[in-house]
Amino acid sequence: MSDIETIIFITRIAVIIAGSWLVSELLIRLITRGAKRAGASTDLVRSVREALSILWIVFAGAGLVVVTGIGSIFSFLTLSGIAGLAISLALQNTLSNIISGILILSDGVLRLHDSVEYSGVKGKVVKIGLRATWVRTDGGDIAIISNNYLANSPLVNFTASERLERKLRL
C-alpha cells in the first residue's frame, strides 16, 4: 500500500468509529432523556445506556471487519441477517414490549402517579419500565401490565387530559 492509500484506509476507520459513536451517543441521550422525563428508575436508565453501548461496540467492530477486508460484505450481511432473524424471533414479545415502552415514554401518554384504568384494572401508575407498567390498584394490589397491551388496547388516563389535549392542539 502506498502512503496515500494508508492514509485513506486509516481515515475510513476513524470515520466509522467516530460516526458510529456520535450516532450511538445521540440515541443514548434521547432515550435517556425520555426515560428520565417519564420517571424511570436510575437502574433502568443505566441498563439502557449499557445495552446501547454494547450495540455500538458490535456495530463498530463489524464495520471495521468489513473495511479492513477481513470479512467480505456479503458474508457479513448473510451472517448478521441470520443472527438478526434468530434473535428477533426468540425475543419477539420482549422486543414488542420494549418498543411499546419506548413509545409510551416518548409520547407522554403515561407518567408516574397518573390515575388510569385498563381492562378493569383501576389505580395509580407507580412504575413505568421498558417491558411493563406497574399500577397500584385502589385495593393496594400491584397490577403489572405489559406495555404492548397498554399501547394496543384502550387505556383511560384520568389525570392526563389537560397534558394530552395540549399535544393534540400542536
CNS distance restraints for C-alpha pairs under 8 A (distance, minus, plus):
assign (resid   1 and name CA) (resid   5 and name CA) 5.94 0.50 0.50
assign (resid   1 and name CA) (resid   6 and name CA) 6.32 0.50 0.50
assign (resid   2 and name CA) (resid   6 and name CA) 6.21 0.50 0.50
assign (resid   3 and name CA) (resid   7 and name CA) 6.22 0.50 0.50
assign (resid   4 and name CA) (resid   8 and name CA) 6.17 0.50 0.50
assign (resid   5 and name CA) (resid   9 and name CA) 6.00 0.50 0.50
assign (resid   6 and name CA) (resid  10 and name CA) 6.15 0.50 0.50
assign (resid   7 and name CA) (resid  11 and name CA) 6.02 0.50 0.50
assign (resid   8 and name CA) (resid  12 and name CA) 6.14 0.50 0.50
assign (resid   9 and name CA) (resid  13 and name CA) 6.45 0.50 0.50
assign (resid  10 and name CA) (resid  14 and name CA) 6.20 0.50 0.50
assign (resid  11 and name CA) (resid  15 and name CA) 6.06 0.50 0.50
assign (resid  12 and name CA) (resid  16 and name CA) 6.21 0.50 0.50
assign (resid  12 and name CA) (resid  67 and name CA) 7.63 0.50 0.50
assign (resid  13 and name CA) (resid  17 and name CA) 6.29 0.50 0.50
assign (resid  13 and name CA) (resid  64 and name CA) 6.48 0.50 0.50
assign (resid  13 and name CA) (resid  67 and name CA) 7.16 0.50 0.50
assign (resid  14 and name CA) (resid  18 and name CA) 5.95 0.50 0.50
assign (resid  15 and name CA) (resid  19 and name CA) 5.62 0.50 0.50
assign (resid  16 and name CA) (resid  20 and name CA) 5.92 0.50 0.50
assign (resid  16 and name CA) (resid  60 and name CA) 6.78 0.50 0.50
assign (resid  16 and name CA) (resid  63 and name CA) 6.86 0.50 0.50
assign (resid  16 and name CA) (resid  64 and name CA) 7.42 0.50 0.50
assign (resid  17 and name CA) (resid  21 and name CA) 6.03 0.50 0.50
assign (resid  17 and name CA) (resid  60 and name CA) 5.95 0.50 0.50
assign (resid  18 and name CA) (resid  22 and name CA) 6.15 0.50 0.50
assign (resid  19 and name CA) (resid  23 and name CA) 6.28 0.50 0.50
assign (resid  20 and name CA) (resid  24 and name CA) 6.07 0.50 0.50
assign (resid  20 and name CA) (resid  56 and name CA) 6.77 0.50 0.50
assign (resid  20 and name CA) (resid  59 and name CA) 7.78 0.50 0.50
assign (resid  20 and name CA) (resid  60 and name CA) 6.41 0.50 0.50
assign (resid  21 and name CA) (resid  25 and name CA) 6.03 0.50 0.50
assign (resid  21 and name CA) (resid  56 and name CA) 6.80 0.50 0.50
assign (resid  22 and name CA) (resid  26 and name CA) 6.16 0.50 0.50
assign (resid  23 and name CA) (resid  27 and name CA) 6.28 0.50 0.50
assign (resid  24 and name CA) (resid  28 and name CA) 6.02 0.50 0.50
assign (resid  24 and name CA) (resid  52 and name CA) 6.95 0.50 0.50
assign (resid  24 and name CA) (resid  53 and name CA) 7.20 0.50 0.50
assign (resid  24 and name CA) (resid  56 and name CA) 6.15 0.50 0.50
assign (resid  25 and name CA) (resid  29 and name CA) 6.06 0.50 0.50
assign (resid  26 and name CA) (resid  30 and name CA) 6.17 0.50 0.50
assign (resid  27 and name CA) (resid  31 and name CA) 6.08 0.50 0.50
assign (resid  28 and name CA) (resid  32 and name CA) 5.89 0.50 0.50
assign (resid  28 and name CA) (resid  48 and name CA) 7.76 0.50 0.50
assign (resid  28 and name CA) (resid  49 and name CA) 5.93 0.50 0.50
assign (resid  28 and name CA) (resid  52 and name CA) 6.63 0.50 0.50
assign (resid  29 and name CA) (resid  33 and name CA) 5.93 0.50 0.50
assign (resid  30 and name CA) (resid  34 and name CA) 6.26 0.50 0.50
assign (resid  31 and name CA) (resid  35 and name CA) 6.10 0.50 0.50
assign (resid  31 and name CA) (resid 102 and name CA) 7.75 0.50 0.50
assign (resid  32 and name CA) (resid  36 and name CA) 6.06 0.50 0.50
assign (resid  32 and name CA) (resid  45 and name CA) 5.97 0.50 0.50
assign (resid  32 and name CA) (resid  48 and name CA) 7.68 0.50 0.50
assign (resid  32 and name CA) (resid  49 and name CA) 7.44 0.50 0.50
assign (resid  33 and name CA) (resid  37 and name CA) 6.08 0.50 0.50
assign (resid  34 and name CA) (resid  38 and name CA) 6.22 0.50 0.50
assign (resid  34 and name CA) (resid 105 and name CA) 6.07 0.50 0.50
assign (resid  34 and name CA) (resid 106 and name CA) 5.61 0.50 0.50
assign (resid  35 and name CA) (resid  39 and name CA) 6.33 0.50 0.50
assign (resid  35 and name CA) (resid  40 and name CA) 5.23 0.50 0.50
assign (resid  35 and name CA) (resid  45 and name CA) 6.74 0.50 0.50
assign (resid  35 and name CA) (resid 102 and name CA) 7.96 0.50 0.50
assign (resid  35 and name CA) (resid 105 and name CA) 6.26 0.50 0.50
assign (resid  35 and name CA) (resid 106 and name CA) 7.83 0.50 0.50
assign (resid  36 and name CA) (resid  40 and name CA) 5.41 0.50 0.50
assign (resid  36 and name CA) (resid  41 and name CA) 7.55 0.50 0.50
assign (resid  36 and name CA) (resid  45 and name CA) 7.45 0.50 0.50
assign (resid  37 and name CA) (resid 105 and name CA) 7.97 0.50 0.50
assign (resid  38 and name CA) (resid 105 and name CA) 5.72 0.50 0.50
assign (resid  38 and name CA) (resid 108 and name CA) 7.10 0.50 0.50
assign (resid  38 and name CA) (resid 110 and name CA) 7.42 0.50 0.50
assign (resid  38 and name CA) (resid 111 and name CA) 5.34 0.50 0.50
assign (resid  38 and name CA) (resid 112 and name CA) 6.91 0.50 0.50
assign (resid  38 and name CA) (resid 128 and name CA) 7.44 0.50 0.50
assign (resid  39 and name CA) (resid 111 and name CA) 6.84 0.50 0.50
assign (resid  39 and name CA) (resid 112 and name CA) 6.19 0.50 0.50
assign (resid  39 and name CA) (resid 127 and name CA) 7.76 0.50 0.50
assign (resid  39 and name CA) (resid 128 and name CA) 7.22 0.50 0.50
assign (resid  40 and name CA) (resid  44 and name CA) 6.50 0.50 0.50
assign (resid  40 and name CA) (resid  45 and name CA) 6.89 0.50 0.50
assign (resid  40 and name CA) (resid 127 and name CA) 7.11 0.50 0.50
assign (resid  40 and name CA) (resid 128 and name CA) 6.03 0.50 0.50
assign (resid  40 and name CA) (resid 129 and name CA) 6.49 0.50 0.50
assign (resid  41 and name CA) (resid  45 and name CA) 6.45 0.50 0.50
assign (resid  42 and name CA) (resid  46 and name CA) 6.05 0.50 0.50
assign (resid  43 and name CA) (resid  47 and name CA) 6.15 0.50 0.50
assign (resid  44 and name CA) (resid  48 and name CA) 6.24 0.50 0.50
assign (resid  44 and name CA) (resid 129 and name CA) 7.36 0.50 0.50
assign (resid  45 and name CA) (resid  49 and name CA) 6.27 0.50 0.50
assign (resid  46 and name CA) (resid  50 and name CA) 6.19 0.50 0.50
assign (resid  47 and name CA) (resid  51 and name CA) 6.16 0.50 0.50
assign (resid  48 and name CA) (resid  52 and name CA) 6.18 0.50 0.50
assign (resid  49 and name CA) (resid  53 and name CA) 6.11 0.50 0.50
assign (resid  50 and name CA) (resid  54 and name CA) 6.23 0.50 0.50
assign (resid  51 and name CA) (resid  55 and name CA) 6.30 0.50 0.50
assign (resid  52 and name CA) (resid  56 and name CA) 6.24 0.50 0.50
assign (resid  53 and name CA) (resid  57 and name CA) 6.39 0.50 0.50
assign (resid  54 and name CA) (resid  58 and name CA) 6.33 0.50 0.50
assign (resid  55 and name CA) (resid  59 and name CA) 6.18 0.50 0.50
assign (resid  56 and name CA) (resid  60 and name CA) 5.90 0.50 0.50
assign (resid  57 and name CA) (resid  61 and name CA) 5.94 0.50 0.50
assign (resid  58 and name CA) (resid  62 and name CA) 6.14 0.50 0.50
assign (resid  59 and name CA) (resid  63 and name CA) 6.11 0.50 0.50
assign (resid  60 and name CA) (resid  64 and name CA) 6.20 0.50 0.50
assign (resid  61 and name CA) (resid  65 and name CA) 6.23 0.50 0.50
assign (resid  62 and name CA) (resid  66 and name CA) 6.38 0.50 0.50
assign (resid  62 and name CA) (resid  76 and name CA) 7.82 0.50 0.50
assign (resid  63 and name CA) (resid  67 and name CA) 6.16 0.50 0.50
assign (resid  64 and name CA) (resid  68 and name CA) 5.91 0.50 0.50
assign (resid  65 and name CA) (resid  69 and name CA) 6.25 0.50 0.50
assign (resid  65 and name CA) (resid  70 and name CA) 5.43 0.50 0.50
assign (resid  65 and name CA) (resid  71 and name CA) 5.87 0.50 0.50
assign (resid  66 and name CA) (resid  70 and name CA) 6.42 0.50 0.50
assign (resid  66 and name CA) (resid  71 and name CA) 5.54 0.50 0.50
assign (resid  66 and name CA) (resid  72 and name CA) 6.04 0.50 0.50
assign (resid  66 and name CA) (resid  73 and name CA) 5.84 0.50 0.50
assign (resid  66 and name CA) (resid  76 and name CA) 7.53 0.50 0.50
assign (resid  71 and name CA) (resid  75 and name CA) 6.82 0.50 0.50
assign (resid  71 and name CA) (resid  76 and name CA) 6.62 0.50 0.50
assign (resid  72 and name CA) (resid  76 and name CA) 6.22 0.50 0.50
assign (resid  73 and name CA) (resid  77 and name CA) 6.04 0.50 0.50
assign (resid  74 and name CA) (resid  78 and name CA) 6.03 0.50 0.50
assign (resid  75 and name CA) (resid  79 and name CA) 6.07 0.50 0.50
assign (resid  76 and name CA) (resid  80 and name CA) 5.96 0.50 0.50
assign (resid  77 and name CA) (resid  81 and name CA) 5.84 0.50 0.50
assign (resid  78 and name CA) (resid  82 and name CA) 6.26 0.50 0.50
assign (resid  79 and name CA) (resid  83 and name CA) 6.07 0.50 0.50
assign (resid  80 and name CA) (resid  84 and name CA) 5.82 0.50 0.50
assign (resid  81 and name CA) (resid  85 and name CA) 6.08 0.50 0.50
assign (resid  82 and name CA) (resid  86 and name CA) 6.20 0.50 0.50
assign (resid  83 and name CA) (resid  87 and name CA) 6.09 0.50 0.50
assign (resid  84 and name CA) (resid  88 and name CA) 5.94 0.50 0.50
assign (resid  85 and name CA) (resid  89 and name CA) 6.09 0.50 0.50
assign (resid  86 and name CA) (resid  90 and name CA) 6.15 0.50 0.50
assign (resid  87 and name CA) (resid  91 and name CA) 5.97 0.50 0.50
assign (resid  88 and name CA) (resid  92 and name CA) 5.39 0.50 0.50
assign (resid  88 and name CA) (resid  95 and name CA) 7.56 0.50 0.50
assign (resid  91 and name CA) (resid  95 and name CA) 5.81 0.50 0.50
assign (resid  92 and name CA) (resid  96 and name CA) 6.05 0.50 0.50
assign (resid  93 and name CA) (resid  97 and name CA) 6.19 0.50 0.50
assign (resid  94 and name CA) (resid  98 and name CA) 6.16 0.50 0.50
assign (resid  94 and name CA) (resid 131 and name CA) 6.84 0.50 0.50
assign (resid  95 and name CA) (resid  99 and name CA) 6.04 0.50 0.50
assign (resid  96 and name CA) (resid 100 and name CA) 6.08 0.50 0.50
assign (resid  96 and name CA) (resid 148 and name CA) 6.19 0.50 0.50
assign (resid  97 and name CA) (resid 101 and name CA) 5.97 0.50 0.50
assign (resid  97 and name CA) (resid 130 and name CA) 6.84 0.50 0.50
assign (resid  97 and name CA) (resid 131 and name CA) 4.80 0.50 0.50
assign (resid  97 and name CA) (resid 132 and name CA) 7.14 0.50 0.50
assign (resid  97 and name CA) (resid 146 and name CA) 6.43 0.50 0.50
assign (resid  97 and name CA) (resid 147 and name CA) 5.17 0.50 0.50
assign (resid  97 and name CA) (resid 148 and name CA) 4.72 0.50 0.50
assign (resid  98 and name CA) (resid 102 and name CA) 6.18 0.50 0.50
assign (resid  98 and name CA) (resid 130 and name CA) 4.85 0.50 0.50
assign (resid  98 and name CA) (resid 131 and name CA) 5.01 0.50 0.50
assign (resid  98 and name CA) (resid 147 and name CA) 7.40 0.50 0.50
assign (resid  98 and name CA) (resid 148 and name CA) 7.98 0.50 0.50
assign (resid  99 and name CA) (resid 103 and name CA) 6.23 0.50 0.50
assign (resid  99 and name CA) (resid 130 and name CA) 7.68 0.50 0.50
assign (resid 100 and name CA) (resid 104 and name CA) 6.05 0.50 0.50
assign (resid 100 and name CA) (resid 130 and name CA) 7.71 0.50 0.50
assign (resid 100 and name CA) (resid 131 and name CA) 7.88 0.50 0.50
assign (resid 100 and name CA) (resid 147 and name CA) 5.53 0.50 0.50
assign (resid 100 and name CA) (resid 148 and name CA) 5.29 0.50 0.50
assign (resid 100 and name CA) (resid 151 and name CA) 6.04 0.50 0.50
assign (resid 101 and name CA) (resid 105 and name CA) 6.09 0.50 0.50
assign (resid 101 and name CA) (resid 128 and name CA) 7.95 0.50 0.50
assign (resid 101 and name CA) (resid 129 and name CA) 6.79 0.50 0.50
assign (resid 101 and name CA) (resid 130 and name CA) 4.53 0.50 0.50
assign (resid 101 and name CA) (resid 131 and name CA) 6.04 0.50 0.50
assign (resid 101 and name CA) (resid 132 and name CA) 7.26 0.50 0.50
assign (resid 101 and name CA) (resid 147 and name CA) 5.38 0.50 0.50
assign (resid 101 and name CA) (resid 148 and name CA) 7.40 0.50 0.50
assign (resid 102 and name CA) (resid 106 and name CA) 5.98 0.50 0.50
assign (resid 102 and name CA) (resid 130 and name CA) 6.41 0.50 0.50
assign (resid 103 and name CA) (resid 107 and name CA) 5.81 0.50 0.50
assign (resid 104 and name CA) (resid 108 and name CA) 6.14 0.50 0.50
assign (resid 104 and name CA) (resid 109 and name CA) 5.70 0.50 0.50
assign (resid 104 and name CA) (resid 110 and name CA) 6.55 0.50 0.50
assign (resid 104 and name CA) (resid 147 and name CA) 7.77 0.50 0.50
assign (resid 104 and name CA) (resid 151 and name CA) 6.98 0.50 0.50
assign (resid 105 and name CA) (resid 109 and name CA) 7.03 0.50 0.50
assign (resid 105 and name CA) (resid 110 and name CA) 6.94 0.50 0.50
assign (resid 105 and name CA) (resid 111 and name CA) 7.90 0.50 0.50
assign (resid 108 and name CA) (resid 164 and name CA) 7.92 0.50 0.50
assign (resid 109 and name CA) (resid 160 and name CA) 7.72 0.50 0.50
assign (resid 109 and name CA) (resid 164 and name CA) 7.25 0.50 0.50
assign (resid 110 and name CA) (resid 114 and name CA) 6.70 0.50 0.50
assign (resid 110 and name CA) (resid 125 and name CA) 7.90 0.50 0.50
assign (resid 110 and name CA) (resid 157 and name CA) 7.60 0.50 0.50
assign (resid 110 and name CA) (resid 160 and name CA) 7.82 0.50 0.50
assign (resid 111 and name CA) (resid 125 and name CA) 7.11 0.50 0.50
assign (resid 111 and name CA) (resid 128 and name CA) 7.53 0.50 0.50
assign (resid 112 and name CA) (resid 124 and name CA) 7.77 0.50 0.50
assign (resid 112 and name CA) (resid 125 and name CA) 5.24 0.50 0.50
assign (resid 112 and name CA) (resid 126 and name CA) 5.65 0.50 0.50
assign (resid 112 and name CA) (resid 127 and name CA) 6.39 0.50 0.50
assign (resid 112 and name CA) (resid 128 and name CA) 7.14 0.50 0.50
assign (resid 113 and name CA) (resid 124 and name CA) 5.30 0.50 0.50
assign (resid 113 and name CA) (resid 125 and name CA) 4.91 0.50 0.50
assign (resid 113 and name CA) (resid 126 and name CA) 5.98 0.50 0.50
assign (resid 114 and name CA) (resid 124 and name CA) 5.44 0.50 0.50
assign (resid 114 and name CA) (resid 125 and name CA) 5.43 0.50 0.50
assign (resid 114 and name CA) (resid 157 and name CA) 6.80 0.50 0.50
assign (resid 114 and name CA) (resid 158 and name CA) 7.22 0.50 0.50
assign (resid 114 and name CA) (resid 159 and name CA) 5.54 0.50 0.50
assign (resid 114 and name CA) (resid 160 and name CA) 6.91 0.50 0.50
assign (resid 115 and name CA) (resid 122 and name CA) 7.51 0.50 0.50
assign (resid 115 and name CA) (resid 123 and name CA) 5.59 0.50 0.50
assign (resid 115 and name CA) (resid 124 and name CA) 4.44 0.50 0.50
assign (resid 115 and name CA) (resid 125 and name CA) 6.53 0.50 0.50
assign (resid 115 and name CA) (resid 157 and name CA) 5.95 0.50 0.50
assign (resid 115 and name CA) (resid 158 and name CA) 5.39 0.50 0.50
assign (resid 115 and name CA) (resid 159 and name CA) 5.61 0.50 0.50
assign (resid 116 and name CA) (resid 122 and name CA) 5.75 0.50 0.50
assign (resid 116 and name CA) (resid 123 and name CA) 5.65 0.50 0.50
assign (resid 116 and name CA) (resid 124 and name CA) 6.08 0.50 0.50
assign (resid 116 and name CA) (resid 125 and name CA) 7.13 0.50 0.50
assign (resid 116 and name CA) (resid 155 and name CA) 7.17 0.50 0.50
assign (resid 116 and name CA) (resid 156 and name CA) 5.47 0.50 0.50
assign (resid 116 and name CA) (resid 157 and name CA) 4.40 0.50 0.50
assign (resid 116 and name CA) (resid 158 and name CA) 5.76 0.50 0.50
assign (resid 116 and name CA) (resid 159 and name CA) 7.64 0.50 0.50
assign (resid 117 and name CA) (resid 121 and name CA) 5.39 0.50 0.50
assign (resid 117 and name CA) (resid 122 and name CA) 4.21 0.50 0.50
assign (resid 117 and name CA) (resid 123 and name CA) 6.53 0.50 0.50
assign (resid 117 and name CA) (resid 155 and name CA) 6.14 0.50 0.50
assign (resid 117 and name CA) (resid 156 and name CA) 5.09 0.50 0.50
assign (resid 117 and name CA) (resid 157 and name CA) 6.60 0.50 0.50
assign (resid 117 and name CA) (resid 158 and name CA) 7.95 0.50 0.50
assign (resid 118 and name CA) (resid 122 and name CA) 6.53 0.50 0.50
assign (resid 118 and name CA) (resid 150 and name CA) 7.56 0.50 0.50
assign (resid 118 and name CA) (resid 154 and name CA) 6.88 0.50 0.50
assign (resid 118 and name CA) (resid 155 and name CA) 5.09 0.50 0.50
assign (resid 118 and name CA) (resid 156 and name CA) 6.46 0.50 0.50
assign (resid 119 and name CA) (resid 154 and name CA) 7.91 0.50 0.50
assign (resid 119 and name CA) (resid 155 and name CA) 7.86 0.50 0.50
assign (resid 121 and name CA) (resid 137 and name CA) 6.82 0.50 0.50
assign (resid 121 and name CA) (resid 143 and name CA) 7.50 0.50 0.50
assign (resid 122 and name CA) (resid 135 and name CA) 7.83 0.50 0.50
assign (resid 122 and name CA) (resid 137 and name CA) 5.61 0.50 0.50
assign (resid 122 and name CA) (resid 138 and name CA) 6.78 0.50 0.50
assign (resid 123 and name CA) (resid 135 and name CA) 5.84 0.50 0.50
assign (resid 123 and name CA) (resid 136 and name CA) 5.27 0.50 0.50
assign (resid 123 and name CA) (resid 137 and name CA) 4.09 0.50 0.50
assign (resid 123 and name CA) (resid 138 and name CA) 5.42 0.50 0.50
assign (resid 124 and name CA) (resid 135 and name CA) 5.35 0.50 0.50
assign (resid 124 and name CA) (resid 136 and name CA) 5.31 0.50 0.50
assign (resid 124 and name CA) (resid 137 and name CA) 6.61 0.50 0.50
assign (resid 124 and name CA) (resid 138 and name CA) 7.99 0.50 0.50
assign (resid 125 and name CA) (resid 133 and name CA) 7.27 0.50 0.50
assign (resid 125 and name CA) (resid 134 and name CA) 5.94 0.50 0.50
assign (resid 125 and name CA) (resid 135 and name CA) 4.43 0.50 0.50
assign (resid 125 and name CA) (resid 136 and name CA) 6.39 0.50 0.50
assign (resid 126 and name CA) (resid 133 and name CA) 7.88 0.50 0.50
assign (resid 126 and name CA) (resid 134 and name CA) 5.66 0.50 0.50
assign (resid 126 and name CA) (resid 135 and name CA) 5.65 0.50 0.50
assign (resid 126 and name CA) (resid 136 and name CA) 6.44 0.50 0.50
assign (resid 127 and name CA) (resid 133 and name CA) 5.74 0.50 0.50
assign (resid 127 and name CA) (resid 134 and name CA) 4.98 0.50 0.50
assign (resid 127 and name CA) (resid 135 and name CA) 7.18 0.50 0.50
assign (resid 128 and name CA) (resid 132 and name CA) 6.56 0.50 0.50
assign (resid 128 and name CA) (resid 133 and name CA) 4.50 0.50 0.50
assign (resid 128 and name CA) (resid 134 and name CA) 6.38 0.50 0.50
assign (resid 129 and name CA) (resid 133 and name CA) 5.69 0.50 0.50
assign (resid 130 and name CA) (resid 147 and name CA) 7.38 0.50 0.50
assign (resid 131 and name CA) (resid 146 and name CA) 6.11 0.50 0.50
assign (resid 131 and name CA) (resid 147 and name CA) 5.77 0.50 0.50
assign (resid 131 and name CA) (resid 148 and name CA) 7.97 0.50 0.50
assign (resid 132 and name CA) (resid 144 and name CA) 6.32 0.50 0.50
assign (resid 132 and name CA) (resid 145 and name CA) 5.42 0.50 0.50
assign (resid 132 and name CA) (resid 146 and name CA) 4.29 0.50 0.50
assign (resid 132 and name CA) (resid 147 and name CA) 4.91 0.50 0.50
assign (resid 133 and name CA) (resid 144 and name CA) 5.75 0.50 0.50
assign (resid 133 and name CA) (resid 145 and name CA) 5.33 0.50 0.50
assign (resid 133 and name CA) (resid 146 and name CA) 6.38 0.50 0.50
assign (resid 133 and name CA) (resid 147 and name CA) 6.30 0.50 0.50
assign (resid 134 and name CA) (resid 142 and name CA) 6.40 0.50 0.50
assign (resid 134 and name CA) (resid 143 and name CA) 5.66 0.50 0.50
assign (resid 134 and name CA) (resid 144 and name CA) 4.55 0.50 0.50
assign (resid 134 and name CA) (resid 145 and name CA) 6.36 0.50 0.50
assign (resid 135 and name CA) (resid 142 and name CA) 5.56 0.50 0.50
assign (resid 135 and name CA) (resid 143 and name CA) 5.06 0.50 0.50
assign (resid 135 and name CA) (resid 144 and name CA) 6.38 0.50 0.50
assign (resid 135 and name CA) (resid 145 and name CA) 7.73 0.50 0.50
assign (resid 136 and name CA) (resid 140 and name CA) 5.80 0.50 0.50
assign (resid 136 and name CA) (resid 141 and name CA) 5.55 0.50 0.50
assign (resid 136 and name CA) (resid 142 and name CA) 4.48 0.50 0.50
assign (resid 136 and name CA) (resid 143 and name CA) 6.25 0.50 0.50
assign (resid 137 and name CA) (resid 141 and name CA) 5.29 0.50 0.50
assign (resid 137 and name CA) (resid 142 and name CA) 6.14 0.50 0.50
assign (resid 137 and name CA) (resid 143 and name CA) 6.96 0.50 0.50
assign (resid 145 and name CA) (resid 149 and name CA) 7.10 0.50 0.50
assign (resid 145 and name CA) (resid 150 and name CA) 7.13 0.50 0.50
assign (resid 146 and name CA) (resid 150 and name CA) 6.56 0.50 0.50
assign (resid 147 and name CA) (resid 151 and name CA) 6.04 0.50 0.50
assign (resid 148 and name CA) (resid 152 and name CA) 6.19 0.50 0.50
assign (resid 149 and name CA) (resid 153 and name CA) 5.82 0.50 0.50
assign (resid 150 and name CA) (resid 154 and name CA) 7.28 0.50 0.50
assign (resid 150 and name CA) (resid 155 and name CA) 6.42 0.50 0.50
assign (resid 157 and name CA) (resid 161 and name CA) 7.17 0.50 0.50
assign (resid 160 and name CA) (resid 164 and name CA) 5.96 0.50 0.50
assign (resid 161 and name CA) (resid 165 and name CA) 5.90 0.50 0.50
assign (resid 162 and name CA) (resid 166 and name CA) 6.42 0.50 0.50
assign (resid 163 and name CA) (resid 167 and name CA) 6.82 0.50 0.50
assign (resid 164 and name CA) (resid 168 and name CA) 6.44 0.50 0.50
assign (resid 165 and name CA) (resid 169 and name CA) 6.45 0.50 0.50
assign (resid 166 and name CA) (resid 170 and name CA) 6.64 0.50 0.50
